[in-house]
Amino acid sequence: MCNEHLRFVMLLLLLLVTLQQHTAGSAIADERPNHIDRWVSCIGEIVLANADTFRHELNIFTLGGGETEEESLHFEHDLLDRLLARLVYQHAGKKPFTFNLAPYDRTVSYNQRNLVLILLHDLRQLEQHLLPQLAAKNVEQRGYFLLLLVPSNATTTTTAEKHVAATFRLLWSVRLHNVVLALERRRPTTRIDLLAYDPYGPGCCGCSRPRLLAHCNAPPPPLYDRFGRNLHGCQLRIASFERAPFLEFVHRPGRNGTATATPKLTGIEGNLVELLAAHLNFRVAIVQPADGRTWGRIYPNGTANGALGLLLNGTVHMTVGGYFPYPALLAATTQTHHYYTAELVLAVPEELATLSPLEQLLKPFQPAIWTVVAVELAIGALGALHRRHRLLHFWRTVIGESLPGRTVPRRTVARLALLLWVVHAALLRESYKGSLVGFLTEPNPLADIHSLEALVQAGYRFVMTETVYHTVFDRSSTNRRPLAPHQVLLIKSADRQALLERTIRSRDRLAFTSTREEIVKFNSRNRTDINYRTSDETLLTFHFAMYFKRSSPIAAACDWYIRRVVATGFVARWHHQHLDLRFERPTLAGSGQAEVLQLHHLHGSYLLLAAGLLLATAIFTLELLWGRWCERRRRPNYPGPYPYLHELSRQYPAVGRRKRTRRIA
């Protein structure tokens, strides 16, 4: 009896379970059209409301992986078919939509700001199959992502909610912020929630806390809004270093008279960071590079040092400074709008120019004038070749101030030409005298350092960092020829200040690569008898900006404020108030007073006079010897004295005496 009763109870329970499953299946079958309509209506409203944002271009695909229930596959196909039909027919007569059904990581030619709609069966699929591709494909926050978690019996709402926070943390780790997750909730009522995340919030610094945006049964708000401009007092680590006048650390005195641990930032970058910290509500923590580098450099193998190395390895959130753009830097970082531009030039201790005696004699006239004078003398010499004595008179007219009377021509035309030449020679001679006296009495000019070639010819050694050397003077560069190894002195950025101070005292012939602002600040702090001078040639142009890791959303918030700060004239005001341009002028420049003419000024003239006298003596001696030799050759060569000469003297003695008497009388 008991066994029969037990069998009857088991049969009854089996019948109830079968009936319940049949009833639930009928309910799901009856509810499926309404279920799909709910999803199609929700997604359609999102797409139509934000169509202008992503320019009416959609990338729709299903993320595969793992086993998928047949019911979910039917739901997925029905959802896509009805969604595409609704977008096409409901938006008829307007700008049409463009659909790309290829997976996002395989697209080649596409609008980078399109809407990427991904159908998921499990949030863990995103990490396993797509997250690395998303990080590589989407750069500079260009794409908009809508994740649809397709409901299924295997994935319940509770299980999905457990992975939402983890998914958002993974998205923030690759700096993807324009993401909306559509998640269906069935308790207490069935609805579709649109979720996003906030990386920063009250008591949440980088935690990626999920945030409910809206429900699909209500008009959706702007889903892809800008990144929040309130960091809620979180700390941002900034890789930087002290480099006056751009960034300086000022330790304020504490209550006990000791300096505070957190320095105050000054300079154009320090003031700008403090201003952004006040507006974006974050705290600043300065991290200085410990490898002896300052800004650093990204090498072709992907490694980096200095501040850039701290940024790329995740130690800091951003870095500030003046960088010169190159492909590796632009590919690995996101930059804000540059707020200041500085030129990299060569700076040397000022010194006066040294001129040789010959240069002092030739300096009053320009090379063009000396060329004209040489041509005139050459033409005159050619014209006087047929009469050699006239050549000396021609030169005498130019150099001297007199002309023998017997040499004056008798013809009127020749006299007029001679008069013009004498007047021209006199004007030329007097102009040279006046220019020579003015040149010798004026203060000595400064050495010529206007270009790199002038410094190379002057024998300077060039002091620079390895980064500057490879950028400016690398052999692969076509801009400038490479320098010889003995002409280059490579140093670390940390040793630069001490070497500047030592060089200004020792007057070594070293040329430093630096910006004009840094030289002005150094001269104002180290007031010695001489200053550093800067060349006119620009080696590089530094763009001062804030650099973040690639695609960081914080860069957009900082960029928004920087553009408005620059537009208000903040940088121009800082430049006017904090840079004393008086220290850009050299201290050895002339004061305008004439210098007393001394003996050393005429040293070159005395040498030229001595050389001229020696040359004249030599020529006179040669002329004398030449004349005596020619006279001997013209004298007749008799074998002996005239045989009848004594007879004539005896025959006419009175004639000779009468001539002598007349001379005496």
C-alpha positions, 0 to 999 in steps of 0.5 A, a space after each residue: 500500500 505504501 509503495 503504491 502511494 509513493 508511486 502515485 505521488 511521484 507520478 503526480 510530481 512528474 506531471 506537474 513539472 511537465 505542465 509547468 515547463 509547457 506553460 513557461 515555454 508558451 509564455 516565452 513564445 508569446 513574450 518573445 515579440 514584445 521582448 524583441 520590440 523592447 530591445 529594438 525600440 531601445 537601441 533605435 532611440 539611442 541610434 537616432 538620438 546620437 546619429 549626428 554624433 557618429 555621422 550616421 555610420 554604424 559598425 554592428 557585429 556579434 562577438 563570438 566565442 564559447 557555446 551559445 544557446 539556440 534561443 539566444 541565436 534566434 534572438 540575436 538574428 531577429 534583433 539585428 533584422 528588425 533593428 536594421 529595417 527600422 533604422 532604414 525605413 524610419 529614417 527614410 527621406 533623411 541622411 541614410 545610415 551606413 552599416 558595416 557588419 565586419 568586426 571592428 578590429 578587422 575594419 580597414 576604411 572606416 569613420 573613426 567616430 562611428 558607433 560600434 554596436 557589439 552584441 555579447 552573450 557574456 561580458 567576459 568575452 570582451 576581455 578574452 577576444 576583443 579588449 586588446 584590439 579595441 585598445 589598438 584600434 580606437 585612439 584619441 577617444 574617436 569611437 563610440 561603443 554600445 555593448 548589448 548583453 544579449 539575455 539568455 537562460 545561461 547568463 542571469 542578471 545577477 551573474 552579469 552584474 557581477 562582471 560589470 564593474 570588472 569590465 568597466 575597470 578593464 575599459 579604463 585600463 585601456 582608456 576607453 571612456 565612450 562606452 554604454 552598456 545595455 543590460 536587461 534587468 528582470 526584477 522587480 520589473 523587466 527593463 533595460 538599463 543603460 550603464 556607463 562608468 565614472 573613473 573619478 568620484 567621491 571617494 573613488 580615484 580610478 575605481 571605474 564605478 558603474 553609473 546608471 544613465 537612463 532606462 529605455 522606457 524614458 527619453 534617453 539623455 545625451 549618452 556620450 557626453 564629455 569627460 567629467 571636469 571634476 576629479 573630486 580631489 583625487 591625486 594626479 602624479 606629474 612627472 616634472 623637474 625644476 627648470 627655471 623659468 618654466 617650472 620652479 619649486 618654492 618651499 613655503 615655510 611651515 609653522 615651525 620655520 621648516 620648509 613644507 614637504 609639498 612645494 609650491 609650483 611657480 613659472 609658466 608651467 607651475 602656474 598653469 598646473 596650479 590653475 588646472 588643479 583648482 578648476 579640475 579639483 585634483 591634487 598635484 604630486 610631482 615625481 622627478 626622474 631619477 635616471 639623470 634625464 629630464 624630459 627624456 626620449 622614446 627610442 626606436 625599440 620602444 623604451 624611454 627614459 626621463 619623464 617620458 619613461 615614467 609616463 609610459 610605464 604608468 608611474 605618472 598620469 601626465 608630464 609637462 614640458 617642452 618637447 619637439 614633436 617626433 613620430 615616436 612621441 606622437 604615437 605614444 602620447 596624447 598632447 594638449 594644446 601647446 601653451 608656449 613656444 620656445 626656440 632652442 639656440 646656442 648660448 656662449 659667454 660674451 666676448 669682444 671680437 679680435 681683429 688683426 692689424 690688416 683687418 683694422 686697415 681694411 675694415 673701414 671700407 666695404 669689400 665692394 669699395 676696395 674692389 672698385 679701387 683695385 679695378 681703377 688702379 689696374 685700368 690706370 696701370 694698363 693705360 700707362 704701360 707705354 710710358 713707364 714714368 707716368 705709372 709712378 705719377 698715377 700711383 702718387 696721385 692716389 696715395 700722395 697729395 702732390 703732383 710734379 709740375 712737369 708732369 701736368 699735361 698740356 692738352 685741355 682734355 687731358 688736364 680735365 681728366 687729370 683734374 677729375 682723377 685728382 678730385 676722386 683720389 682726394 675724396 677717396 683718401 679723405 673718406 678712408 682717413 675719416 672712416 679709419 679714425 672712426 673705426 679705431 676710436 669706437 668700442 670693440 664689437 662683440 664676437 660674431 655668433 649669429 650662426 652655427 657655422 660662425 661658432 664652428 669657425 671660432 673653435 667652440 665646443 658644443 654642449 648638449 644632451 644626447 637627445 638634442 644631438 641625435 635630433 639636430 646633428 644626427 647623420 641621418 638628418 638632412 638639416 645640418 652636417 654632423 659635428 666632429 666628435 671632438 667638437 661635441 660634449 654630451 652631458 646629462 640634463 642634471 649637470 647642465 646648471 653646474 656647467 653653466 656656472 663654471 663656464 661663466 667664471 672660466 670663460 671656456 669656449 663652450 656653446 650650450 644648447 638652451 632656450 632664450 628664456 633660460 638664459 635670461 633667467 640665468 643671467 638675472 640670477 648670476 649677475 657677473 661682469 659678463 652674460 651669456 649671449 644667444 645666437 640668432 639661428 634656431 636649432 629646434 622649436 619646443 612646444 610646451 604642452 601637457 602630455 598624457 598616455 595615448 587616448 587618456 580622457 583627462 587630456 580632453 578636460 585639460 585641453 579645454 581649460 588650456 585653450 581658454 587660459 591661453 585665449 585670455 592672455 595668461 601666457 603673454 602676461 607671464 612673459 611680460 612680468 616674469 622675464 626681465 629682458 634687460 638681462 638678454 642684452 650683453 654687458 660688454 656692449 658699447 655705452 656710446 662714448 668714443 674711445 681715446 685713440 691710442 698707440 695700439 690702434 695705429 699698430 697696423 698703420 705703422 706696420 704698413 708704413 714700415 713695409 712700404 718704406 722697405 719696399 720703396 728702398 728696395 725698389 730705389 736700390 734696384 733702380 739705381 743699380 739698373 741705371 748704372 748698369 745701363 749707363 755702362 752699356 751705353 758708354 763707347 768702348 775704346 781700346 785706349 785714350 785718344 792719341 791726339 788729345 795731348 797735342 790739342 791741349 798743347 796747341 790750344 792752351 789759352 782757350 782752356 784758360 780763357 774759359 776758366 777765367 770767364 767762369 770765375 768772373 
